């Protein structure tokens, strides 16, 4: 099975999630800068969540460019990832509308953690389906960023009850680590393209 349908479906789901999130942003009541103040928590959380969804979309796209085989396990693993990503708008609204309170901040971290775990599971299942010659396996190597991210999220979740701003800073740190598209995957895609031509 080829990856085209899987990627198209995933792209559509991610587009819908971004649309749902932007609908949570309310039009300011008034024309002054002061009218924007109540929107600040939701707006800031929207920016972080939009960046996270963009990071997943970008890396998912690169991962599928290195994928030749899709089977039922890959389809289910992809749905598992999309399930957790679909909770990002809910977590975004909860944390934003409650002014970064401790429990919503921890809940946001739980969604980010399980999204990361689901991405790792999908990556692992793709590599398993492709066997020892997997281009994806070769590209990710030791996957240091993939190992650090869940550790940081796991630390941030309980820290949300001690100092929610430290937890938010850790969520931002992980997003910054992944913000630049994964160079390992890009190099492997370029290498694959040059071998094919």
MITORBA-229979 format. One line per 10 residues: their letters; for each residue z negated, y, x negated of C-alpha. Coordinates in Angstrom, 1 decimal. Layout:
<atoms>
a> Z/Y/X; ... $
</atoms>
This chain:
<atoms>
xxxxxxxxxx> 0.0/0.0/0.0; 0.8/3.5/-1.3; -1.5/6.4/-1.4; 0.5/8.9/0.6; -1.1/8.3/4.0; -4.6/8.1/2.5; -4.1/11.5/0.8; -2.5/13.1/3.8; -5.3/12.0/6.1; -8.0/13.1/3.6 $
xxxxxxxxxx> -6.3/16.5/3.2; -6.3/17.0/7.0; -10.0/16.1/7.3; -10.9/18.5/4.5; -8.8/21.3/6.1; -10.6/20.8/9.4; -14.0/20.9/7.6; -13.2/24.2/6.0; -12.1/25.5/9.4; -15.3/24.4/11.0 $
xxxxxxxxxx> -17.3/26.1/8.3; -15.5/29.4/8.6; -16.1/29.4/12.4; -19.8/29.6/11.7; -19.3/33.0/10.1; -20.0/35.6/12.8; -18.4/39.0/13.1; -20.8/41.7/12.0; -22.3/43.9/14.8; -21.8/47.4/13.5 $
xxxxxxxxxx> -19.7/49.2/10.9; -22.3/49.8/8.2; -23.1/47.7/5.1; -26.5/47.0/6.8; -24.6/45.1/9.5; -23.6/42.5/6.8; -27.2/41.7/5.8; -27.9/39.1/8.5; -24.7/37.3/7.5; -25.6/37.1/3.8 $
xxxxxxxxxx> -27.4/33.7/3.8; -24.7/32.0/5.9; -22.0/33.7/3.8; -23.4/32.7/0.5; -23.8/29.1/1.6; -20.3/29.2/2.9; -19.0/30.2/-0.5; -20.9/27.4/-2.2; -19.8/24.8/0.4; -16.2/26.0/0.3 $
xxxxxxxxxx> -16.3/25.6/-3.5; -17.7/22.1/-3.2; -15.1/21.0/-0.7; -12.4/22.5/-2.9; -13.7/20.6/-5.9; -13.7/17.3/-4.0; -10.2/18.1/-2.7; -8.9/18.9/-6.2; -10.4/15.9/-7.9; -9.5/13.5/-5.0 $
xxxxxxxxxx> -5.9/14.6/-5.4; -6.0/14.0/-9.1; -7.7/10.7/-8.7; -5.0/9.5/-6.2; -2.2/10.6/-8.5; -3.5/8.0/-10.9; -3.8/5.4/-8.2; -1.1/2.8/-7.6; -2.8/0.4/-5.3; -4.7/1.1/-2.0 $
xxxxxxxxxx> -6.3/-1.8/-0.1; -8.7/-2.1/2.8; -11.7/-1.5/0.5; -10.2/1.7/-0.8; -9.5/2.9/2.7; -13.1/2.2/3.8; -14.6/3.8/0.6; -12.4/6.9/1.3; -13.7/7.1/4.9; -17.3/6.8/3.5 $
xxxxxxxxxx> -16.6/9.8/1.3; -15.1/11.7/4.2; -18.2/10.9/6.3; -20.5/12.6/3.8; -18.2/15.5/3.3; -18.0/16.0/7.1; -21.7/16.7/7.0; -21.3/19.7/4.7; -20.5/22.1/7.5; -23.7/21.0/9.3 $
xxxxxxxxxx> -25.8/21.3/6.2; -24.2/24.7/5.4; -25.1/26.0/8.9; -28.6/24.7/8.7; -29.4/26.1/5.3; -27.7/29.4/6.0; -29.1/30.1/9.4; -32.6/29.3/8.2; -32.6/31.6/5.2; -32.6/28.9/2.6 $
xxxxxxxxxx> -35.9/27.4/3.9; -37.2/24.4/1.9; -36.3/21.5/4.3; -32.7/22.7/5.0; -32.2/23.3/1.2; -33.4/19.8/0.5; -31.2/18.5/3.3; -28.2/20.3/1.8; -28.9/18.5/-1.5; -29.1/15.1/0.2 $
xxxxxxxxxx> -25.6/15.7/1.6; -24.3/16.8/-1.8; -26.0/13.8/-3.5; -24.5/11.2/-1.0; -21.1/12.9/-1.2; -21.2/12.5/-5.0; -22.3/8.9/-4.7; -19.5/8.2/-2.1; -16.9/9.7/-4.5; -18.2/7.5/-7.3 $
xxxxxxxxxx> -18.0/4.4/-5.0; -14.4/5.3/-4.1; -13.5/5.8/-7.8; -15.1/2.4/-8.7; -13.3/0.5/-5.9; -10.0/2.0/-6.9; -10.5/0.9/-10.5; -11.5/-2.5/-9.3; -8.4/-2.8/-7.1; -6.2/-1.8/-10.0 $
xxxxxxxxxx> -7.6/-4.2/-12.5; -8.1/-3.9/-16.2; -5.0/-1.7/-16.8; -6.2/1.0/-14.4; -5.0/4.4/-15.4; -8.0/5.9/-13.6; -10.4/3.8/-15.7; -8.8/5.0/-18.9; -8.8/8.6/-17.8; -12.5/8.9/-16.7 $
xxxxxxxxxx> -13.8/7.2/-19.8; -17.6/7.5/-20.0; -17.7/9.9/-17.0; -20.5/12.1/-18.3; -20.2/14.7/-15.5; -20.2/11.9/-12.9; -23.4/10.6/-14.3; -25.2/13.9/-14.7; -24.4/15.3/-11.2; -26.5/12.8/-9.2 $
xxxxxxxxxx> -29.4/13.2/-11.6; -29.3/17.0/-11.1; -29.0/16.6/-7.3; -31.9/14.1/-7.2; -34.1/16.5/-9.2; -33.1/19.5/-7.0; -34.0/17.8/-3.6; -37.8/17.6/-4.2; -37.7/20.9/-6.1; -36.5/22.5/-2.9 $
xxxxxxxxxx> -40.1/22.2/-1.6; -41.5/23.7/-4.8; -39.0/26.5/-5.4; -35.9/26.5/-3.2; -34.1/29.0/-5.5; -34.3/26.5/-8.4; -32.8/23.9/-6.1; -30.0/26.3/-5.1; -29.4/27.1/-8.8; -29.1/23.4/-9.6 $
xxxxxxxxxx> -26.6/23.0/-6.8; -24.6/25.9/-8.2; -24.8/24.4/-11.7; -23.2/21.1/-10.6; -20.5/23.0/-8.8; -19.8/25.1/-11.9; -19.6/21.8/-14.0; -16.9/20.6/-11.7; -15.2/23.9/-10.8; -12.5/23.5/-13.5 $
xxxxxxxxxx> -10.3/20.6/-12.5; -11.1/17.4/-14.4; -9.1/17.7/-17.6; -9.4/14.0/-18.3; -7.5/13.3/-15.1; -5.0/16.1/-15.7; -4.2/14.7/-19.2; -3.7/11.2/-17.8; -1.4/12.5/-15.1; 0.7/14.5/-17.7 $
xxxxxxx> 0.8/11.4/-19.9; 1.9/9.2/-17.0; 4.6/11.7/-16.1; 6.0/11.9/-19.7; 6.1/8.1/-19.9; 7.9/7.9/-16.6; 10.6/10.3/-17.6 $
</atoms>
